[in-house]
Amino acid sequence: MDGSQPVSPVTLQMLNSLIDTQTRLRDAAEARWTSAREALFGLARLVAADWLEQKQHEKGGLEAIRMEELSQVVYQHVSTLHAVSVLPEVGQLQKASERIDELTREKDEFVRQGAKLGQEKQSLQTEVGRLEGENKKLSAQCEKLKNTPPAGDGSLALNALPVPAWFHKWAASAGFERQSFVIRLMGDTGLARRPEIVKAIVEKFNLDDVRNGSVSKVIDRMEELGFLTSKRTAGTGHGAPPKVLALDALGETAYLFMTQKLPMENEYFSIRSAHSTDAHTILILKASNILAEEGYEIVSNGEINLPLPNGRISSPDIVASKNGQEIHVEVERDVNKGDSGGRERKWQNAFDAQKGRLYVFCETQDIQKKLVAEVNRALASESRLENANIFMTNLEAIDAGERHADGSIWVSQKHSSRPK
């Protein structure tokens, strides 16, 4: 592979969607035109049945009759009816006159609609042809772009692609400043959690607080425009379930044209399949943020499995490194979940994978105390507990500003009793 990043197919998808829409409009126009023609034929059967019978036996039959010829014949026969020399009764004459006027109006309306629909059909065919041409041109440009290595800063040569009209219109709109900030934030970082995005908007634009109604309006409006999609996650037991956001097709395209590079993977959807629940995934992301603030580099958020002897596996929720030391962090929301034997094997595998070191992150002080007991039971065999170095912390302690005596976030520590 040449190391270049594949271009998102978003732009092509948008053009193909537009072509599909134009094609459907063209088909609808043709259907209306056909309906108008059939109606005019129905009128002709009332006033010019003999003429239609004759035409039916000519070359091409009724299909060969042009719209203009059909309307002219209807007009002539209606005029003839109007000029009939027979003197009917006054009432009949009045009814006939009214009927003739009605038929004349219908004929004129059908002719007008037929002409209009014919013009619309031609216009739509021209537009579809133009879009197909643009699509071919853009496909060639994108293919060329895919085979072009990125610049030294990782940017793409998007100057080869035309900036679409909607982008110019959006850039001139009143909401562009805040909306573009959100797209850049999500594209640059992969941030997905709505509370964190709201917090960033508040800080960037010096708003009162996260409950400011204008912030929600920014996000809601971006969803309406097609820049974002949102998903409500399952509850964590602490307040309303948080929403997660993702750049939609239009949002990814906007980011490409603003930054000349591909957006980062969405932090939530890129790891969700590796974890059991929405709430566990959210807690892992919170823990990763805290570790990053403490100077750790996040290597993995649960996407890797570490092989152990005898076919065993350790699947740490977070792998991080700091000062050349790699740590494996287990993120826990509860204790005694499911099979107790499986829980014991989990802690034993984690202990063995990191050669006697365990790092545990949980939500509350109470859960942390219960986890201490669970881990101690799991490591009681084979002298594991005696040789274990266990580091624990929880969200409540971190939010309260608590620290261990060594200054770290690992507020509860147990060190090996084995002589060094």
VOPAGU-2260 file (C-alpha; in pm, 1 decimal, decimal comma):
REM VOPAGU-2260
SITE   aa  ch    i         X         Y         Z
SITE  MET   A    0       0,0       0,0       0,0
SITE  ASP   A    1     131,0     353,5     -67,2
SITE  GLY   A    2       8,4     488,0     269,2
SITE  SER   A    3    -240,6     725,9     118,3
SITE  GLN   A    4    -576,6     760,4     283,1
SITE  PRO   A    5    -884,6     655,7      86,2
SITE  VAL   A    6   -1121,0     933,1       5,7
SITE  SER   A    7   -1463,0     902,1     160,7
SITE  PRO   A    8   -1720,0     813,8    -107,2
SITE  VAL   A    9   -1947,2    1081,7      39,3
SITE  THR   A   10   -1921,4    1325,0    -254,5
SITE  LEU   A   11   -2004,9    1054,2    -509,6
SITE  GLN   A   12   -2293,2     933,3    -294,2
SITE  MET   A   13   -2437,0    1286,7    -285,3
SITE  LEU   A   14   -2417,7    1326,8    -663,3
SITE  ASN   A   15   -2568,8     982,6    -722,1
SITE  SER   A   16   -2850,5    1070,0    -481,8
SITE  LEU   A   17   -2915,3    1393,2    -673,8
SITE  ILE   A   18   -2920,1    1204,1   -1004,2
SITE  ASP   A   19   -3168,9     955,8    -860,7
SITE  THR   A   20   -3390,6    1244,0    -746,0
SITE  GLN   A   21   -3378,1    1414,3   -1086,5
SITE  THR   A   22   -3457,9    1081,5   -1258,8
SITE  ARG   A   23   -3761,5    1028,6   -1036,1
SITE  LEU   A   24   -3882,0    1383,0   -1116,7
SITE  ARG   A   25   -3837,1    1314,4   -1487,2
SITE  ASP   A   26   -4035,8     991,0   -1461,7
SITE  ALA   A   27   -4313,2    1170,9   -1272,3
SITE  ALA   A   28   -4327,8    1441,8   -1541,8
SITE  GLU   A   29   -4354,2    1177,3   -1812,9
SITE  ALA   A   30   -4637,7    1009,8   -1623,3
SITE  ARG   A   31   -4828,8    1338,3   -1595,8
SITE  TRP   A   32   -4771,8    1408,6   -1966,1
SITE  THR   A   33   -4905,9    1063,8   -2055,6
SITE  SER   A   34   -5209,9    1122,8   -1834,2
SITE  ALA   A   35   -5284,0    1452,6   -2008,3
SITE  ARG   A   36   -5254,2    1287,5   -2350,0
SITE  GLU   A   37   -5492,7    1009,4   -2247,3
SITE  ALA   A   38   -5743,3    1265,9   -2121,8
SITE  LEU   A   39   -5729,6    1450,1   -2454,4
SITE  PHE   A   40   -5787,4    1120,0   -2634,8
SITE  GLY   A   41   -6089,0    1062,8   -2413,5
SITE  LEU   A   42   -6226,8    1400,6   -2517,1
SITE  ALA   A   43   -6163,6    1316,7   -2882,3
SITE  ARG   A   44   -6361,9     993,6   -2848,4
SITE  LEU   A   45   -6662,6    1204,5   -2747,5
SITE  VAL   A   46   -6648,9    1454,8   -3032,6
SITE  ALA   A   47   -6437,5    1290,7   -3307,7
SITE  ALA   A   48   -6493,2     916,0   -3281,3
SITE  ASP   A   49   -6500,2     862,7   -3661,0
SITE  TRP   A   50   -6169,1    1044,6   -3704,7
SITE  LEU   A   51   -6006,1     833,2   -3433,2
SITE  GLU   A   52   -6141,0     516,0   -3595,2
SITE  GLN   A   53   -5982,9     618,3   -3924,9
SITE  LYS   A   54   -5649,4     705,0   -3761,0
SITE  GLN   A   55   -5639,7     376,6   -3577,4
SITE  HIS   A   56   -5618,2     190,1   -3908,6
SITE  GLU   A   57   -5347,3     412,0   -4051,3
SITE  LYS   A   58   -4974,2     342,7   -4018,9
SITE  GLY   A   59   -4865,0     372,6   -3657,6
SITE  GLY   A   60   -5219,6     376,6   -3523,8
SITE  LEU   A   61   -5314,8     609,3   -3240,2
SITE  GLU   A   62   -4956,8     622,0   -3108,9
SITE  ALA   A   63   -4850,2     812,4   -3421,2
SITE  ILE   A   64   -5093,7    1100,7   -3358,5
SITE  ARG   A   65   -4908,1    1415,2   -3250,3
SITE  MET   A   66   -5039,7    1617,7   -2959,3
SITE  GLU   A   67   -5083,8    1925,8   -3177,9
SITE  GLU   A   68   -5287,4    1735,5   -3438,0
SITE  LEU   A   69   -5507,4    1579,2   -3172,5
SITE  SER   A   70   -5583,7    1912,3   -3006,3
SITE  GLN   A   71   -5660,8    2076,0   -3343,8
SITE  VAL   A   72   -5911,2    1802,7   -3440,2
SITE  VAL   A   73   -6083,0    1828,3   -3102,4
SITE  TYR   A   74   -6106,2    2204,7   -3144,8
SITE  GLN   A   75   -6257,2    2177,1   -3495,3
SITE  HIS   A   76   -6519,8    1921,5   -3391,0
SITE  VAL   A   77   -6616,2    2118,3   -3086,9
SITE  SER   A   78   -6657,9    2425,7   -3311,5
SITE  THR   A   79   -6873,2    2219,5   -3549,7
SITE  LEU   A   80   -7096,0    2108,2   -3267,7
SITE  HIS   A   81   -7130,1    2466,1   -3166,5
SITE  ALA   A   82   -7234,7    2566,2   -3517,7
SITE  VAL   A   83   -7493,4    2290,0   -3572,7
SITE  SER   A   84   -7781,0    2441,8   -3777,3
SITE  VAL   A   85   -8045,9    2232,1   -3605,3
SITE  LEU   A   86   -8242,3    2448,6   -3374,3
SITE  PRO   A   87   -8277,2    2263,8   -3048,1
SITE  GLU   A   88   -8487,9    2369,6   -2763,6
SITE  VAL   A   89   -8360,6    2663,1   -2563,8
SITE  GLY   A   90   -8280,8    2445,9   -2261,6
SITE  GLN   A   91   -8092,4    2192,6   -2469,5
SITE  LEU   A   92   -7908,4    2466,9   -2653,6
SITE  GLN   A   93   -7802,4    2622,2   -2326,2
SITE  LYS   A   94   -7680,6    2286,8   -2190,8
SITE  ALA   A   95   -7497,1    2211,0   -2513,0
SITE  SER   A   96   -7335,2    2552,0   -2507,8
SITE  GLU   A   97   -7225,5    2508,0   -2149,0
SITE  ARG   A   98   -7091,0    2163,1   -2226,3
SITE  ILE   A   99   -6901,5    2294,0   -2526,5
SITE  ASP   A  100   -6751,7    2571,1   -2316,2
SITE  GLU   A  101   -6651,9    2316,8   -2050,2
SITE  LEU   A  102   -6495,9    2086,9   -2308,5
SITE  THR   A  103   -6312,9    2379,1   -2466,4
SITE  ARG   A  104   -6170,6    2482,0   -2130,5
SITE  GLU   A  105   -6065,9    2125,5   -2056,2
SITE  LYS   A  106   -5904,2    2095,9   -2395,6
SITE  ASP   A  107   -5713,0    2421,0   -2349,1
SITE  GLU   A  108   -5599,4    2311,9   -2001,6
SITE  PHE   A  109   -5484,7    1972,0   -2128,2
SITE  VAL   A  110   -5297,0    2133,6   -2414,1
SITE  ARG   A  111   -5135,3    2380,1   -2174,8
SITE  GLN   A  112   -5039,1    2105,2   -1931,0
SITE  GLY   A  113   -4909,6    1887,7   -2211,0
SITE  ALA   A  114   -4687,0    2166,4   -2340,8
SITE  LYS   A  115   -4562,5    2247,0   -1987,1
SITE  LEU   A  116   -4491,7    1884,8   -1903,4
SITE  GLY   A  117   -4310,9    1840,2   -2232,1
SITE  GLN   A  118   -4086,5    2135,3   -2143,4
SITE  GLU   A  119   -4029,6    1997,5   -1791,5
SITE  LYS   A  120   -3941,1    1659,2   -1935,3
SITE  GLN   A  121   -3687,9    1813,8   -2171,2
SITE  SER   A  122   -3542,2    2026,3   -1891,8
SITE  LEU   A  123   -3508,2    1728,3   -1658,3
SITE  GLN   A  124   -3346,2    1519,4   -1928,5
SITE  THR   A  125   -3095,4    1797,0   -1987,9
SITE  GLU   A  126   -3023,8    1829,8   -1613,3
SITE  VAL   A  127   -2980,2    1455,0   -1570,3
SITE  GLY   A  128   -2737,3    1453,3   -1860,9
SITE  ARG   A  129   -2541,7    1739,4   -1707,9
SITE  LEU   A  130   -2522,7    1568,1   -1367,2
SITE  GLU   A  131   -2414,2    1242,0   -1524,0
SITE  GLY   A  132   -2135,6    1430,5   -1699,3
SITE  GLU   A  133   -2029,1    1595,7   -1373,1
SITE  ASN   A  134   -2041,4    1259,7   -1198,5
SITE  LYS   A  135   -1807,2    1104,9   -1456,2
SITE  LYS   A  136   -1572,4    1400,1   -1427,8
SITE  LEU   A  137   -1574,5    1389,6   -1048,1
SITE  SER   A  138   -1520,9    1012,0   -1048,5
SITE  ALA   A  139   -1210,4    1057,6   -1259,8
SITE  GLN   A  140   -1085,7    1333,3   -1027,4
SITE  CYS   A  141   -1148,7    1119,8    -717,8
SITE  GLU   A  142    -970,8     822,9    -874,7
SITE  LYS   A  143    -675,0    1045,4    -945,6
SITE  LEU   A  144    -690,0    1182,5    -592,6
SITE  LYS   A  145    -692,8     831,6    -439,4
SITE  ASN   A  146    -370,3     750,9    -620,8
SITE  THR   A  147    -204,2    1075,0    -510,6
SITE  PRO   A  148      -3,0    1049,3    -186,3
SITE  PRO   A  149    -105,0    1302,3      82,0
SITE  ALA   A  150     111,2    1603,1     148,5
SITE  GLY   A  151     360,0    1603,3     432,7
SITE  ASP   A  152      95,0    1733,1     673,4
SITE  GLY   A  153    -145,6    1455,0     577,4
SITE  SER   A  154    -373,0    1683,9     375,0
SITE  LEU   A  155    -536,3    1579,4      49,0
SITE  ALA   A  156    -524,9    1753,7    -287,2
SITE  LEU   A  157    -891,3    1855,3    -273,7
SITE  ASN   A  158    -815,5    2167,7    -470,8
SITE  ALA   A  159    -862,9    1934,3    -766,9
SITE  LEU   A  160   -1233,7    1907,9    -682,8
SITE  PRO   A  161   -1488,0    2185,0    -742,6
SITE  VAL   A  162   -1635,8    2339,5    -426,8
SITE  PRO   A  163   -2011,7    2273,7    -449,8
SITE  ALA   A  164   -2265,3    2556,3    -449,5
SITE  TRP   A  165   -2423,5    2441,7    -122,4
SITE  PHE   A  166   -2088,8    2489,5      54,6
SITE  HIS   A  167   -2064,3    2853,8     -55,5
SITE  LYS   A  168   -2424,7    2913,6      52,8
SITE  TRP   A  169   -2362,4    2750,7     390,4
SITE  ALA   A  170   -2040,3    2947,8     446,4
SITE  ALA   A  171   -2238,2    3270,5     398,5
SITE  SER   A  172   -2515,5    3169,4     640,7
SITE  ALA   A  173   -2562,8    3308,0     991,6
SITE  GLY   A  174   -2501,5    2971,4    1160,3
SITE  PHE   A  175   -2174,9    2894,7     981,4
SITE  GLU   A  176   -1935,6    3000,4    1260,3
SITE  ARG   A  177   -2074,4    2768,6    1527,4
SITE  GLN   A  178   -2172,0    2488,6    1291,4
SITE  SER   A  179   -1827,3    2481,1    1128,9
SITE  PHE   A  180   -1666,6    2479,1    1476,4
SITE  VAL   A  181   -1863,4    2166,8    1570,3
SITE  ILE   A  182   -1771,1    1991,2    1243,5
SITE  ARG   A  183   -1401,6    2076,4    1286,6
SITE  LEU   A  184   -1408,6    1964,6    1650,2
SITE  MET   A  185   -1565,7    1628,7    1567,5
SITE  GLY   A  186   -1352,8    1576,8    1257,8
SITE  ASP   A  187   -1026,2    1670,5    1429,9
SITE  THR   A  188   -1082,4    1463,1    1745,5
SITE  GLY   A  189   -1348,1    1201,9    1667,2
SITE  LEU   A  190   -1547,3    1337,6    1964,4
SITE  ALA   A  191   -1898,4    1188,2    1975,5
SITE  ARG   A  192   -2041,1    1245,4    2324,8
SITE  ARG   A  193   -2294,8    1526,2    2308,5
SITE  PRO   A  194   -2226,4    1656,9    2663,9
SITE  GLU   A  195   -1859,0    1703,2    2577,1
SITE  ILE   A  196   -1942,5    1873,3    2246,9
SITE  VAL   A  197   -2188,2    2106,3    2423,0
SITE  LYS   A  198   -1921,4    2191,4    2680,6
SITE  ALA   A  199   -1673,2    2275,0    2404,6
SITE  ILE   A  200   -1925,1    2506,3    2232,7
SITE  VAL   A  201   -1993,6    2687,1    2561,1
SITE  GLU   A  202   -1622,3    2740,4    2624,2
SITE  LYS   A  203   -1545,4    2845,2    2265,5
SITE  PHE   A  204   -1819,1    3108,2    2241,3
SITE  ASN   A  205   -1819,8    3221,3    2608,2
SITE  LEU   A  206   -2180,0    3120,1    2670,5
SITE  ASP   A  207   -2342,6    3112,8    3015,4
SITE  ASP   A  208   -2346,5    2735,2    3074,2
SITE  VAL   A  209   -2422,9    2402,4    2910,8
SITE  ARG   A  210   -2795,2    2458,1    2963,2
SITE  ASN   A  211   -2790,8    2754,7    2726,1
SITE  GLY   A  212   -3073,3    2692,1    2481,0
SITE  SER   A  213   -2880,9    2829,9    2185,7
SITE  VAL   A  214   -2631,6    2542,0    2210,0
SITE  SER   A  215   -2904,2    2280,7    2168,2
SITE  LYS   A  216   -3042,1    2481,2    1877,9
SITE  VAL   A  217   -2702,8    2467,2    1704,2
SITE  ILE   A  218   -2691,3    2088,3    1726,1
SITE  ASP   A  219   -3059,7    2042,2    1639,7
SITE  ARG   A  220   -3020,3    2267,7    1335,4
SITE  MET   A  221   -2715,2    2073,0    1218,7
SITE  GLU   A  222   -2920,2    1752,7    1236,5
SITE  GLU   A  223   -3195,6    1916,6    1029,0
SITE  LEU   A  224   -2941,7    2024,5     765,9
SITE  GLY   A  225   -2791,6    1674,8     745,6
SITE  PHE   A  226   -2451,8    1755,3     897,1
SITE  LEU   A  227   -2502,3    1535,4    1205,7
SITE  THR   A  228   -2685,1    1224,7    1322,4
SITE  SER   A  229   -2759,4    1146,2    1685,5
SITE  LYS   A  230   -2822,8     828,7    1884,5
SITE  ARG   A  231   -2950,3     799,0    2240,9
SITE  THR   A  232   -2746,5     548,6    2438,4
SITE  ALA   A  233   -2871,4     315,7    2710,3
SITE  GLY   A  234   -2866,6     462,3    3060,4
SITE  THR   A  235   -2566,8     447,7    3293,0
SITE  GLY   A  236   -2764,4     480,6    3614,9
SITE  HIS   A  237   -2661,4     844,7    3660,4
SITE  GLY   A  238   -2909,4    1090,7    3506,7
SITE  ALA   A  239   -3053,7    1088,9    3155,6
SITE  PRO   A  240   -2882,5     860,4    2901,8
SITE  PRO   A  241   -2630,8    1068,3    2704,9
SITE  LYS   A  242   -2661,5    1111,2    2330,6
SITE  VAL   A  243   -2376,5    1043,3    2092,8
SITE  LEU   A  244   -2331,3    1235,6    1769,1
SITE  ALA   A  245   -2164,5    1147,1    1439,4
SITE  LEU   A  246   -2081,9    1339,7    1124,5
SITE  ASP   A  247   -2332,1    1247,5     855,5
SITE  ALA   A  248   -2241,3    1235,2     486,0
SITE  LEU   A  249   -2280,8    1611,1     443,7
SITE  GLY   A  250   -2079,2    1679,9     759,3
SITE  GLU   A  251   -1789,8    1463,9     638,7
SITE  THR   A  252   -1794,1    1642,6     304,0
SITE  ALA   A  253   -1795,1    1984,7     472,7
SITE  TYR   A  254   -1497,0    1878,8     685,5
SITE  LEU   A  255   -1308,8    1763,7     374,5
SITE  PHE   A  256   -1355,0    2097,9     201,1
SITE  MET   A  257   -1272,8    2299,5     516,8
SITE  THR   A  258    -957,4    2110,9     617,2
SITE  GLN   A  259    -841,7    1924,0     305,2
SITE  LYS   A  260    -816,4    1601,3     509,4
SITE  LEU   A  261   -1026,6    1306,5     619,3
SITE  PRO   A  262   -1210,6    1323,1     955,2
SITE  MET   A  263   -1095,5    1112,9    1249,7
SITE  GLU   A  264   -1291,2     798,7    1330,2
SITE  ASN   A  265   -1589,7     853,1    1558,7
SITE  GLU   A  266   -1474,5     770,4    1913,3
SITE  TYR   A  267   -1797,6     592,6    2008,3
SITE  PHE   A  268   -1896,3     398,7    1696,5
SITE  SER   A  269   -1538,0     288,6    1626,0
SITE  ILE   A  270   -1520,5      91,2    1955,9
SITE  ARG   A  271   -1884,9      13,6    2040,9
SITE  SER   A  272   -1876,6    -336,6    1891,6
SITE  ALA   A  273   -1587,3    -432,7    2121,0
SITE  HIS   A  274   -1790,3    -376,2    2439,3
SITE  SER   A  275   -2098,6    -528,2    2595,8
SITE  THR   A  276   -2316,5    -218,6    2653,3
SITE  ASP   A  277   -2357,1     147,2    2558,1
SITE  ALA   A  278   -2291,5     251,6    2918,5
SITE  HIS   A  279   -1967,1      54,3    2937,8
SITE  THR   A  280   -1848,9     214,4    2612,4
SITE  ILE   A  281   -1924,8     564,2    2744,7
SITE  LEU   A  282   -1739,9     494,6    3071,3
SITE  ILE   A  283   -1436,2     371,3    2876,3
SITE  LEU   A  284   -1430,8     696,1    2678,3
SITE  LYS   A  285   -1451,3     898,5    3001,1
SITE  ALA   A  286   -1165,6     696,9    3150,0
SITE  SER   A  287    -957,5     745,4    2834,0
SITE  ASN   A  288   -1007,4    1121,7    2854,2
SITE  ILE   A  289    -892,7    1128,6    3215,8
SITE  LEU   A  290    -588,0     916,7    3137,4
SITE  ALA   A  291    -502,1    1142,3    2844,4
SITE  GLU   A  292    -522,5    1446,5    3073,5
SITE  GLU   A  293    -280,5    1267,0    3305,9
SITE  GLY   A  294     -27,5    1235,6    3025,6
SITE  TYR   A  295    -104,6     884,6    2904,6
SITE  GLU   A  296    -109,6     804,0    2534,6
SITE  ILE   A  297    -413,5     589,7    2451,1
SITE  VAL   A  298    -308,2     291,6    2242,9
SITE  SER   A  299    -637,6     100,6    2239,0
SITE  ASN   A  300    -991,8     125,3    2373,1
SITE  GLY   A  301   -1068,4    -244,0    2375,9
SITE  GLU   A  302   -1007,7    -332,2    2013,8
SITE  ILE   A  303    -720,7    -574,4    2082,7
SITE  ASN   A  304    -692,5    -916,8    2246,1
SITE  LEU   A  305    -370,0   -1035,6    2407,1
SITE  PRO   A  306    -288,8   -1409,5    2374,0
SITE  LEU   A  307    -174,4   -1601,8    2684,8
SITE  PRO   A  308     -48,4   -1956,7    2738,1
SITE  ASN   A  309    -294,2   -2245,9    2720,0
SITE  GLY   A  310    -517,3   -2063,6    2471,9
SITE  ARG   A  311    -622,1   -1797,3    2721,7
SITE  ILE   A  312    -702,3   -1438,1    2620,7
SITE  SER   A  313    -682,5   -1104,9    2800,3
SITE  SER   A  314    -895,0    -822,7    2654,9
SITE  PRO   A  315    -809,0    -499,5    2837,0
SITE  ASP   A  316   -1062,6    -217,1    2803,0
SITE  ILE   A  317    -782,2      37,4    2764,7
SITE  VAL   A  318    -416,6       5,1    2672,9
SITE  ALA   A  319    -218,0     322,3    2747,4
SITE  SER   A  320     146,1     419,9    2784,3
SITE  LYS   A  321     336,5     683,9    2978,3
SITE  ASN   A  322     708,8     737,5    3019,1
SITE  GLY   A  323     777,0     420,4    2825,9
SITE  GLN   A  324     556,8     202,9    3048,5
SITE  GLU   A  325     246,1      34,8    2907,8
SITE  ILE   A  326     -54,1     -25,2    3131,8
SITE  HIS   A  327    -371,9    -229,8    3080,5
SITE  VAL   A  328    -682,3     -78,9    3240,0
SITE  GLU   A  329   -1001,6    -268,6    3320,7
SITE  VAL   A  330   -1305,1     -37,9    3326,7
SITE  GLU   A  331   -1584,9    -166,1    3551,8
SITE  ARG   A  332   -1941,9     -51,8    3615,5
SITE  ASP   A  333   -2040,2    -331,2    3856,3
SITE  VAL   A  334   -1923,1    -645,6    4034,6
SITE  ASN   A  335   -2045,7   -1005,6    4037,7
SITE  LYS   A  336   -2171,6    -982,6    3678,6
SITE  GLY   A  337   -2263,7   -1317,3    3525,6
SITE  ASP   A  338   -2051,6   -1625,4    3584,3
SITE  SER   A  339   -1834,1   -1588,1    3895,2
SITE  GLY   A  340   -1584,6   -1836,0    3749,5
SITE  GLY   A  341   -1560,0   -1625,5    3436,8
SITE  ARG   A  342   -1497,0   -1313,6    3647,2
SITE  GLU   A  343   -1215,4   -1486,8    3833,3
SITE  ARG   A  344   -1053,1   -1596,6    3507,6
SITE  LYS   A  345   -1082,2   -1239,8    3375,4
SITE  TRP   A  346    -878,2   -1099,9    3667,3
SITE  GLN   A  347    -627,4   -1385,1    3656,8
SITE  ASN   A  348    -575,2   -1335,1    3283,2
SITE  ALA   A  349    -534,4    -960,7    3330,1
SITE  PHE   A  350    -281,3   -1023,5    3610,0
SITE  ASP   A  351     -79,9   -1264,1    3394,0
SITE  ALA   A  352     -96,3   -1042,4    3081,3
SITE  GLN   A  353      69,0    -754,9    3265,8
SITE  LYS   A  354     299,7    -962,5    3479,4
SITE  GLY   A  355     143,1    -894,0    3815,4
SITE  ARG   A  356      11,6    -539,0    3763,5
SITE  LEU   A  357    -359,5    -451,0    3759,7
SITE  TYR   A  358    -516,0    -112,0    3681,9
SITE  VAL   A  359    -889,2     -73,5    3751,1
SITE  PHE   A  360   -1117,2     223,8    3674,8
SITE  CYS   A  361   -1478,6     231,0    3798,9
SITE  GLU   A  362   -1765,8     474,5    3858,5
SITE  THR   A  363   -1810,1     505,4    4235,8
SITE  GLN   A  364   -1631,3     457,9    4567,7
SITE  ASP   A  365   -1877,6     183,9    4662,5
SITE  ILE   A  366   -1813,1     -16,7    4346,5
SITE  GLN   A  367   -1439,1      23,1    4400,3
SITE  LYS   A  368   -1462,3    -131,8    4750,8
SITE  LYS   A  369   -1658,9    -427,3    4611,7
SITE  LEU   A  370   -1407,0    -469,6    4331,1
SITE  VAL   A  371   -1122,7    -490,1    4583,4
SITE  ALA   A  372   -1291,6    -791,6    4743,0
SITE  GLU   A  373   -1366,8    -951,7    4405,1
SITE  VAL   A  374   -1009,8    -908,8    4279,5
SITE  ASN   A  375    -861,4   -1037,9    4605,4
SITE  ARG   A  376   -1069,9   -1357,0    4577,2
SITE  ALA   A  377    -974,7   -1406,0    4213,1
SITE  LEU   A  378    -600,2   -1367,3    4280,8
SITE  ALA   A  379    -592,3   -1569,4    4601,5
SITE  SER   A  380    -465,1   -1880,9    4422,1
SITE  GLU   A  381    -111,0   -1951,3    4301,1
SITE  SER   A  382      35,1   -1667,7    4512,6
SITE  ARG   A  383     -94,4   -1410,1    4265,5
SITE  LEU   A  384    -233,6   -1176,5    4531,8
SITE  GLU   A  385      92,1   -1176,3    4727,9
SITE  ASN   A  386     280,9   -1074,1    4415,7
SITE  ALA   A  387      17,2    -832,5    4279,7
SITE  ASN   A  388      51,3    -456,2    4231,2
SITE  ILE   A  389    -304,8    -322,9    4211,3
SITE  PHE   A  390    -399,2      37,8    4122,3
SITE  MET   A  391    -762,3     153,2    4142,6
SITE  THR   A  392    -952,3     476,4    4094,6
SITE  ASN   A  393   -1311,3     594,1    4041,7
SITE  LEU   A  394   -1501,2     882,3    3887,1
SITE  GLU   A  395   -1634,0    1011,2    4219,7
SITE  ALA   A  396   -1283,0    1045,3    4362,6
SITE  ILE   A  397   -1148,7    1211,9    4048,4
SITE  ASP   A  398   -1441,1    1456,8    4032,1
SITE  ALA   A  399   -1376,6    1542,5    4399,1
SITE  GLY   A  400   -1010,3    1614,0    4321,7
SITE  GLU   A  401    -875,0    1325,4    4530,5
SITE  ARG   A  402    -522,0    1202,4    4467,3
SITE  HIS   A  403    -292,6     936,5    4603,3
SITE  ALA   A  404       3,6    1043,0    4813,4
SITE  ASP   A  405     223,6     992,6    4507,4
SITE  GLY   A  406      13,9    1252,1    4320,0
SITE  SER   A  407    -143,6    1004,0    4078,5
SITE  ILE   A  408    -513,8     943,2    4008,9
SITE  TRP   A  409    -479,4     586,1    4139,1
SITE  VAL   A  410    -628,4     660,1    4481,7
SITE  SER   A  411    -618,1     299,0    4603,3
SITE  GLN   A  412    -292,5     108,5    4566,8
SITE  LYS   A  413    -172,7    -231,6    4681,0
SITE  HIS   A  414     190,9    -321,2    4625,2
SITE  SER   A  415     356,8    -660,0    4610,1
SITE  SER   A  416     471,8    -798,7    4941,7
SITE  ARG   A  417     740,2    -996,5    4765,4
SITE  PRO   A  418    1092,3    -879,7    4859,6
SITE  LYS   A  419    1258,8    -685,0    4583,1
